[in-house]
Amino acid sequence: MTPSLTFLGAAGTVTGSKFLLDTGEARLLLECGLFQGLKELRLQNWAPPPFDPASLQAVILSHAHIDHSGYLPRLARVGFKGPIYCTTWTADLLRIMLSDAAHLQEEEADYANRHGTSTHQPALPLFTVDDAENALGLVKPVAVNTPVAMGRGVSARFIRSGHILGAAIMEVRVGDLKVVHSGDLGRYGVPIMPDPEPVARADVLLVESTYGNRLHPREDPAAVLVAAVQRAVEHKGWLLIPAFAVGRSQEILYALRELEKAGRIPSLGVYLDSPMAIEATLIYARHPEEEDPGTGPFIPRRFHLAKSVQDSKALNDVDGPLIVISGSGMATGGRVLHHLSHRLPDPRTTVLFVGYQAAGTRGRLLRDGARTIRIFGEEVAVRATIMASDAYSAHADQGEILRWLKGFHQPPRMTYIVHGEPDAALALREKITQDLGWPGVVAEAGATVPLR
């Protein structure tokens, strides 16, 4: 049988990463992400998987972000019992991320049932804490650059991608065929994380395209963050930063500390209001070997942890100026929704988005200028000032993706562009085919392609 690859997610969108690799000897799922954003995407999380979960030999993960790992509890719920391979640091992060995602699912279902905000009666979680624990019991940590066998003639290896702690490029060998998936590529020369490592060869390459149609700002990367802090000071208001708990929260804490040291911003109270971000920050601190040398601690001078729900609610009584970093990064759930509901109508509030906002998320709607936003079943007026910066993105931009691609010693036989919205994926394909002269195709959702 000719090996084949089926694009089950992150094709035409940035979420729901899942690629089914059928070698003829083994069936491997590369990534196991949750769809986020648009309703038609989120509904796919509830559909039966288009393969028998029990037929999978293994799942291989590039990193712990929910759009790459968040479907694991559901997969375990519907019959998968094989190993889940990832790096050691990803395994550490999965413990907090999958458990947190399950708690959110249960809390949202409970809230919907108590307040009658769901069209389904009763509202059910997509997966439970028990499902998350079952999935975590299948995780098999693997050292980077160490091949692991996954069946006759099939092996995989993880190579650092520099995106977040533990993030990796995946190299899968099927006999003499080499399939490489970039995962989420990190950036070059940024604090905390090392640069993406080069890969010499691939027969078939999957490359992400989140920022495939743009370049990150080359001017002062901290300019927008400084301006947001200054506005909070001038208006004696909140600076609310929705941030991904893993990666972005730690980078923003580090940036605030460095700006304080340089005298570019005053020392304000900084509250980290995300149990997952708090735990992730501790994991980052335990793994300095994975960080850029000299990164040092993440902590600004006046740093506070909002560990409990009561701590988070107590922030409602704290007057500005202050800075609150809270999850989730796209405002799709979590504690930040309560803060947005409370603070968006206040013109003294500044909201700063520091990461990619997928289509259909509240973050994208706010970034695009929405004057009202629906939160907890109610329309909330937006009188706050909304700001955004891509300078702190953990994703490579178009130029950085091309820089990584130029590290290959020869062109892959085929390059599939994944993990990007249509405009970004098409733009990157044009750059790859025109600038590099490589064959490239934008992956189509549901399509199956032969690998030989």
C-alpha positions in Angstrom: 0.0 0.0 0.0 1.2 3.5 -0.9 1.6 5.7 2.3 -0.9 8.5 2.4 -1.7 11.6 4.4 -5.1 12.9 5.2 -5.7 16.5 6.3 -8.2 16.4 9.1 -7.6 19.9 10.6 -5.5 23.0 10.2 -6.2 23.0 6.5 -7.8 26.3 5.5 -7.7 27.3 9.2 -5.2 27.7 12.1 -7.0 25.4 14.5 -7.8 21.7 14.9 -4.4 20.4 13.7 -4.8 16.7 12.8 -3.0 14.8 10.0 -3.6 11.1 9.5 -0.5 9.3 8.2 -1.3 5.8 6.9 1.9 3.9 6.2 0.3 0.6 5.2 1.9 -0.9 8.3 0.7 1.7 10.8 -1.7 4.5 11.2 -0.3 7.5 13.0 -2.1 10.7 14.0 0.2 13.7 13.7 -1.2 16.3 16.1 -4.6 16.0 17.9 -5.9 19.6 18.1 -9.2 21.1 19.1 -11.0 23.3 16.6 -11.6 26.9 17.9 -13.2 30.0 16.6 -16.0 29.8 14.0 -19.0 27.8 15.0 -18.8 25.5 12.0 -15.3 24.6 13.0 -16.2 24.1 16.7 -19.0 21.8 15.8 -16.4 19.4 14.2 -15.1 18.7 17.7 -18.4 16.9 18.4 -18.5 14.9 15.2 -17.3 11.3 15.3 -13.7 11.1 14.0 -13.4 10.0 10.4 -11.3 7.1 11.4 -11.4 4.3 14.0 -9.5 5.7 17.0 -8.7 2.1 18.1 -6.9 1.6 14.8 -4.2 4.2 15.5 -0.8 2.9 16.5 0.1 6.2 18.1 -0.4 10.0 18.3 2.6 12.3 17.8 2.4 15.8 19.2 4.5 18.8 18.2 3.6 20.8 21.3 1.1 21.4 24.1 -1.1 24.2 22.7 -4.8 23.3 22.7 -5.1 23.7 18.9 -2.6 20.8 18.7 -3.4 18.7 21.7 -6.9 19.6 23.0 -8.7 16.8 21.2 -6.8 14.1 23.1 -9.3 13.7 25.9 -12.1 13.3 23.4 -10.0 10.8 21.4 -9.4 8.7 24.5 -13.1 9.0 25.3 -14.1 7.4 22.0 -11.7 4.5 22.0 -8.0 5.4 21.5 -5.7 3.5 23.9 -2.3 3.8 22.2 0.8 5.8 23.1 1.0 9.6 22.8 4.5 10.7 21.9 5.9 14.2 22.7 8.9 15.8 24.2 9.5 15.7 28.0 8.6 19.4 28.4 5.4 19.0 26.4 4.4 16.1 28.6 4.9 18.4 31.6 2.7 21.1 30.1 0.0 18.7 28.9 -0.6 17.8 32.6 -1.8 21.4 33.3 -3.3 22.2 29.8 -5.5 19.2 29.3 -6.8 19.2 32.9 -7.5 22.9 32.6 -9.3 22.4 29.3 -11.5 19.7 30.9 -12.3 21.8 33.9 -13.4 24.6 31.5 -15.6 22.2 29.5 -17.3 21.0 32.7 -17.7 24.6 34.1 -19.1 25.9 30.9 -21.6 23.1 30.7 -22.6 23.6 34.3 -23.0 27.4 33.8 -25.1 26.8 30.7 -27.4 24.4 32.6 -27.8 26.8 35.5 -28.5 29.9 33.4 -30.3 28.2 30.5 -27.9 29.7 27.9 -27.5 26.5 25.8 -29.8 25.2 23.0 -29.0 21.7 24.2 -30.7 20.3 27.3 -28.8 19.4 29.2 -25.6 21.0 28.0 -22.7 18.5 28.1 -19.0 18.9 28.2 -17.0 17.8 25.1 -14.9 15.8 27.5 -14.4 15.5 31.3 -11.6 15.7 33.8 -11.7 11.8 33.8 -11.2 11.8 30.0 -8.2 14.1 30.4 -6.7 11.9 33.0 -7.2 8.9 30.8 -5.4 10.7 27.9 -2.6 11.8 30.2 -2.0 8.2 31.2 -1.1 7.4 27.6 1.6 10.1 27.2 5.1 8.8 26.5 7.8 11.5 26.8 10.7 11.3 24.4 14.0 13.1 24.5 14.7 15.5 21.6 16.8 14.2 18.7 16.2 10.6 19.9 14.4 8.3 17.4 11.5 6.2 18.7 10.2 3.2 16.9 6.5 3.1 16.1 6.1 -0.1 14.2 8.0 -2.1 11.5 10.1 0.4 9.5 8.5 3.4 11.2 10.2 5.8 13.5 9.9 9.4 14.6 12.2 12.1 16.0 11.6 15.5 17.6 13.7 18.6 16.7 13.4 21.9 18.6 11.1 24.4 16.8 11.5 27.3 19.3 7.8 28.1 19.5 7.1 27.4 23.2 8.7 25.2 25.8 9.0 21.7 24.4 7.7 22.6 21.0 9.2 20.4 18.2 9.4 19.8 14.5 8.4 16.2 13.8 10.4 13.9 11.5 8.7 10.6 10.7 10.5 7.9 8.7 8.6 5.3 6.9 11.2 3.0 5.4 13.2 5.3 3.1 10.5 8.0 3.1 10.9 11.0 5.3 7.9 13.1 6.3 8.6 16.3 8.2 6.0 18.5 9.9 7.2 21.9 11.0 4.6 22.1 13.9 4.4 25.8 14.9 7.7 27.4 14.0 9.2 29.8 16.5 11.1 33.0 15.7 14.7 34.0 15.4 16.5 36.1 18.0 13.7 36.6 20.4 13.9 36.3 24.2 13.2 33.1 26.2 13.1 30.5 23.4 16.0 29.3 21.2 15.9 29.6 17.4 14.2 26.9 15.3 16.7 24.2 14.5 17.4 23.5 10.8 16.3 20.3 9.0 18.4 19.0 6.2 16.0 16.9 4.1 12.4 15.8 3.7 10.6 13.9 1.0 7.3 15.4 2.1 7.0 18.6 4.1 4.1 20.1 6.0 4.8 23.7 6.9 2.7 26.1 9.0 1.5 29.4 7.5 -0.1 31.3 10.4 1.7 34.5 9.4 2.5 33.3 5.8 1.3 36.6 4.3 3.0 39.2 6.6 6.1 40.3 8.4 6.2 41.0 12.1 7.1 44.6 13.1 10.9 45.3 12.7 10.8 48.5 14.7 10.8 48.6 18.5 8.9 45.5 19.4 7.9 46.9 22.8 6.4 50.2 21.4 2.8 49.1 21.6 3.2 47.5 25.0 4.8 50.7 26.3 2.0 52.8 24.8 -0.7 50.5 26.4 1.0 50.9 29.8 1.2 54.6 29.4 -2.5 54.8 28.5 -3.4 52.8 31.7 -1.4 55.3 33.8 -2.9 58.4 32.1 -6.4 57.1 32.6 -5.9 55.4 35.9 -7.5 52.3 34.4 -6.9 48.7 33.7 -4.5 47.3 31.1 -6.0 43.9 30.4 -3.9 41.5 28.4 -5.6 38.3 27.2 -2.7 36.0 26.8 -2.1 32.3 26.1 -1.1 30.7 29.3 1.9 28.9 27.9 4.5 30.9 26.1 2.9 34.3 25.7 2.2 35.0 29.4 5.8 34.3 30.2 7.1 36.5 27.4 4.9 39.4 28.4 6.1 39.1 32.1 9.7 39.1 30.9 9.1 42.1 28.6 7.4 44.1 31.4 10.4 43.3 33.7 12.9 44.5 31.1 10.9 47.6 30.4 10.8 48.4 34.1 14.6 47.9 34.3 15.2 50.2 31.3 12.9 52.9 32.9 10.6 52.9 29.9 7.5 52.1 32.0 6.6 52.8 35.6 6.4 49.8 38.0 2.7 49.0 38.2 1.0 46.2 40.0 1.0 43.2 37.6 -1.5 40.4 38.3 -1.2 37.0 36.6 -4.8 35.8 36.7 -4.7 32.3 35.2 -4.0 29.1 37.2 -2.6 27.5 34.1 -0.3 30.4 33.4 0.9 30.3 36.9 1.7 26.6 36.7 3.3 27.0 33.3 5.5 29.8 34.5 6.8 27.4 37.3 7.5 24.8 34.6 9.4 27.3 32.5 11.4 28.3 35.6 12.3 24.6 36.2 13.7 24.2 32.6 16.3 27.0 32.1 18.2 24.6 29.8 15.5 25.2 27.2 15.6 28.9 27.3 17.9 31.5 25.8 21.0 32.1 28.0 20.6 35.1 30.3 16.8 35.2 30.2 16.6 35.2 34.0 13.4 35.4 36.0 10.1 36.5 34.5 8.9 38.5 37.5 8.2 42.3 37.3 8.8 44.2 40.5 5.2 44.4 41.8 4.1 40.9 40.8 0.9 39.2 42.2 -0.7 35.9 41.6 -4.5 35.5 41.4 -4.6 31.8 42.2 -8.2 31.2 43.2 -11.5 32.3 41.8 -11.9 34.5 44.9 -8.5 36.2 44.1 -9.8 36.8 40.6 -13.1 38.2 41.7 -11.3 40.5 44.2 -9.5 42.2 41.3 -12.9 43.8 40.5 -12.3 46.1 43.5 -8.8 47.1 42.6 -8.5 50.5 40.9 -6.0 51.3 38.2 -3.6 51.8 37.0 -2.7 48.2 37.0 -1.9 45.3 34.6 -3.9 42.1 34.5 -2.7 39.2 32.3 -5.4 36.6 32.0 -6.4 33.7 29.8 -7.5 32.8 27.3 -5.4 34.5 24.6 -8.3 34.7 22.0 -10.9 35.5 24.7 -12.7 32.2 23.9 -13.1 31.2 27.6 -11.5 31.4 31.0 -11.3 34.2 33.6 -10.6 36.9 31.0 -14.2 36.8 29.9 -15.3 37.9 33.4 -12.9 40.8 33.2 -13.9 41.8 29.7 -17.6 41.7 30.7 -16.8 44.0 33.6 -14.2 46.3 32.0 -15.1 46.7 28.3 -17.8 49.3 29.0 -15.3 51.5 30.9 -13.5 53.9 28.6 -10.6 54.0 31.0 -9.8 50.4 30.2 -7.1 49.4 27.7 -7.2 45.9 26.2 -4.0 44.7 24.5 -4.0 41.6 22.3 -0.6 40.1 21.9 -1.2 37.0 19.9 -2.9 35.6 16.8 -6.7 35.9 16.9 -8.5 33.2 14.9 -11.5 34.0 12.8 -14.7 33.9 14.8 -13.1 34.4 18.2 -14.1 37.3 20.5 -10.5 38.4 20.3 -10.7 38.7 16.5 -14.0 40.5 16.7 -12.6 43.0 19.2 -9.4 43.5 17.2 -11.5 44.2 14.1 -13.5 46.9 15.8 -16.7 45.4 17.2 -18.6 47.9 19.3 -20.5 45.2 21.2 -19.5 41.7 22.1 -21.5 38.7 23.4 -20.3 37.3 26.7 -22.2 34.9 28.8 -25.3 35.3 26.7 -25.4 39.1 27.0 -24.3 41.9 24.7 -21.5 44.0 26.3 -20.8 47.5 25.1 -17.2 48.1 24.0 -16.0 51.5 25.2 -12.5 50.4 26.1 -9.6 51.2 23.8 -8.5 48.0 22.0 -4.9 47.7 21.0 -2.9 44.8 19.4 0.6 43.9 18.6 2.1 41.0 16.6 5.6 41.8 18.0 5.2 39.2 20.7 3.9 36.4 18.4 5.6 33.1 19.0 4.9 32.2 15.3 7.5 32.8 12.6 6.4 35.3 10.1 6.7 34.9 6.3 10.4 35.9 6.2 11.3 33.6 9.1 9.4 30.6 7.6 11.4 31.1 4.4 14.6 31.4 6.4 13.9 28.0 8.0 13.0 26.5 4.6 16.3 27.6 3.1 18.0 25.4 5.6 17.0 22.3 3.6 19.8 20.9 1.5 17.4 20.0 -1.3 13.8 20.7 -2.0 11.2 18.3 -0.7 9.3 16.4 -3.4 6.2 18.2 -2.2 5.5 20.8 0.4 2.0 21.1 1.8 1.0 24.4 3.4 -1.1 23.9 6.5 -2.1 25.8 9.7 -3.1 29.1 8.1 -6.2 31.0 7.0 -6.7 30.9 3.2 -5.0 34.3 2.4 -1.9 33.4 4.5 -1.6 29.9 3.1 -1.9 31.1 -0.5 0.6 33.9 0.0 3.2 31.5 1.5 2.7 29.0 -1.3 3.4 31.7 -3.8 6.6 32.6 -2.0 7.7 29.0 -1.8 7.0 28.3 -5.5 8.4 31.6 -6.9 11.3 32.4 -4.5 12.5 28.9 -3.8 11.3 27.1 -6.9 9.8 24.3 -4.9 6.5 22.5 -5.7 3.9 23.5 -3.1 0.2 22.9 -2.5 -2.2 24.5 0.0 -3.7 21.5 1.9 -7.4 21.0 1.6 -9.6 19.9 4.5 -10.5 16.2 4.2 -8.2 15.6 1.3 -6.0 12.4 1.1 -2.8 12.6 -0.8 -0.3 9.8 -1.7 3.2 10.2 -0.4 5.1 8.4 -3.2 
